[in-house]
Amino acid sequence: MGRHSKMGLTEAKQPRSLLSKMDASYHAASGKLRSSSVTLNAQACQDFWHAQWTASSSDEGAEYTRNMPMAKDNKHMHTRTKFLSQQTGESTTPVDPLGMGIADMDCPPPGVIGKRLAAALSSHYGYHDIHHATANAVSHWFKPQGTQHIAANSPVSPHSVVGVASVVSAVDVALKTFCQPGDSIMILTPTYGPLKACIALNGMQAHDIAISTSSKAAHSINLNALCENASAMVLCHPNNPTGTVLSEQCQEEIVTFCHQHNILLVTDEVHSEFGFSSPYRPASVPLFGSKSRLRDRCNIIHINSVSKAFNLAAVPGASYAIVPNPDSKQQFAQAIKARHLEASFLSQLALIAAYKDGGAWLNALRHSIDYNRQFVDFYFNYHGLHPDYTLGQAGYFLWLNLESKDASRYTCTSAARSFQACLDRGVMGTDGQSFGAPGFIRLNLACHPRVIEQALDRIFFNRF
Ligand SMILES: Cc1ncc(COP(=O)(O)O)c(C=O)c1O
């Protein structure tokens, strides 16, 4: 692929879509890998998104050109874009909007979940306690021999599981239960904004630990920045928006530090099902610190949810905490119960169906996201662009510095330099400001790759 040969071409001579060129390189890579268990079919990945697209649109007569869907034909995209525009305060965008902001995906959840919920709605009334089934489903999901998690994971006892209504409420209750107003709480920056808001809303002080936003960064943080006097650390891992997965050694050092200084470690692991550490082999990211000694892990509260991995935000699917220390688990469970923040019956049914029967769906989805992530790298290489960006090792986000200086001739003149400039071009991402990083944009890549190409064309070349 002669990326330099493209530099001299006029825009008019460029092909309409780079996807076919990307596919050629994808197939070449598949030839080099021997594992037959890996799905490396580029067309299958595109077909995945294409199928989602057509499935979620009910417009009679909507035209779908293979690999070239238009945002306006997609019902689901419309609802996401509308929701996003309410959030950003933008009532309209001047051009066809590409909704790449909020962290949900352009595909319906596995059909089996909808069927189970619909059946339950007409047969179950009143209050139900299915916590044991939920706890068993979570425990099974993390079993080393289970379908999703490789041997690196440590076993999760069903007794350590607490069902909760949402991830952020679980973080909030953990801070309320185990810390005091005025306490210092460590948190990564940039990171998911509501986590930092939780700290402030509880009258606690955020102690920022910087994490690199560069794709070439080491998978670690500056351990000297850890604070002995903090009473907790709230850690988004994998980190949203940078997709950072810390090295096993770094995880171990954090766990040991927290254990030594009696610091509660609250991990938000909601993006952990989307691990892309090795290309073409997506897998779940193991529980944070699972390589650490059991003794050192007794003050961790791991929080996760099926909402993100199985696209169940509208239900929502159940969230849960894994609290290995029995005393802490009891205290935490009581605090959740006292606030009526347990996971609802339907959300738990969704979790059980997802963890029992959603594995194959999740795998296909992960390969399709892997393809999209590789397409982003391909796009920049092909055009000879060198923006400051990262996809991290997990998640479905492109984290892009709009203010980065790029020596290449292409970007200098036409690239959008601010979040507002992206909005003006109809690219509705998430403003880096909400993660504590103004000048950045987060783009959701869980969509048809043609949408990603359109968005990048608009951002870098002002081309529609
Ligand atoms: C890192 C992270 N945590 C939590 C949430 C929200 O979870 P919940 O709605 O269950 O509070 C999100 C949603 O995007 C997220 O990205």
The ligand as an SDF file (V2000), in Angstrom:
LIG
                    3D

 16 16  0  0  0  0  0  0  0  0999 V2000
  -16.5660    3.9030   32.1610 C   0  0  0  0  0  0  0  0  0  0  0  0
  -18.0580    3.9860   32.3110 C   0  0  0  0  0  0  0  0  0  0  0  0
  -18.6040    3.7810   33.5010 N   0  0  0  0  0  0  0  0  0  0  0  0
  -19.9260    3.8570   33.6790 C   0  0  0  0  0  0  0  0  0  0  0  0
  -20.7740    4.1460   32.6260 C   0  0  0  0  0  0  0  0  0  0  0  0
  -22.2320    4.2780   32.8690 C   0  0  0  0  0  0  0  0  0  0  0  0
  -22.7200    3.1790   33.5270 O   0  0  0  0  0  0  0  0  0  0  0  0
  -24.1030    3.2500   34.2840 P   0  0  0  0  0  0  0  0  0  0  0  0
  -25.0740    3.9060   33.3510 O   0  0  0  0  0  0  0  0  0  0  0  0
  -24.4310    1.8340   34.5730 O   0  0  0  0  0  0  0  0  0  0  0  0
  -23.8980    4.0700   35.5070 O   0  0  0  0  0  0  0  0  0  0  0  0
  -20.2400    4.3640   31.3570 C   0  0  0  0  0  0  0  0  0  0  0  0
  -21.1120    4.6970   30.2290 C   0  0  0  0  0  0  0  0  0  0  0  0
  -20.7100    5.0990   29.1850 O   0  0  0  0  0  0  0  0  0  0  0  0
  -18.8440    4.2830   31.1980 C   0  0  0  0  0  0  0  0  0  0  0  0
  -18.2690    4.4790   30.0070 O   0  0  0  0  0  0  0  0  0  0  0  0
  1  2  1  0
  2  3  1  0
  2 15  2  0
  3  4  2  0
  4  5  1  0
  5  6  1  0
  5 12  2  0
  6  7  1  0
  7  8  1  0
  8  9  2  0
  8 10  1  0
  8 11  1  0
 12 13  1  0
 12 15  1  0
 13 14  2  0
 15 16  1  0
M  END
$$$$
